[in-house]
Amino acid sequence: MPGFVGLVTKQSYASAKSQLAVMLETIQYEPFYGSGTWANESLGAYVGWTSLKGSFSDGMPISNEREDIYLIFPGEEHPDCQSVPQLRSVAIKLPS
């Protein structure tokens, strides 16, 4: 079953990425799974995931237009056609 793993650590980037790879390998046991990783060394945040190829989660991570906010969503999303415009209209505006 697809899933996600992660670390929040003060370890070196190389050490954290290595541990993340081992963790990711344990959940990627089917050939029809895709996978990906995202890391922010300054935050000490490292995330990996598996997903069904071609699924909503296969396109992770999702970011805002400025690429300063990221979402890693393990699962499926089936929005109606008004969801994205509605979310954009109520989104909190962050200072530049």
RAVENHU-V736502 format. One record per run of one state. SS is the DSSP state (~ for helix, > for strand, _ for the rest). FROM is the first residue (numbers start at 1). TO is the last residue. If there is no record, write none. Layout:
ss-><SS:SS>
from-><FROM:FROM>
to-><TO:TO>
This chain:
ss-><_:>:_:~:_:>:_:>:_:~:_:>:_:>:_:~:_>
from-><1:4:9:13:28:33:41:45:53:56:60:62:64:70:72:83:91>
to-><3:8:12:27:32:40:44:52:55:59:61:63:69:71:82:90:96>
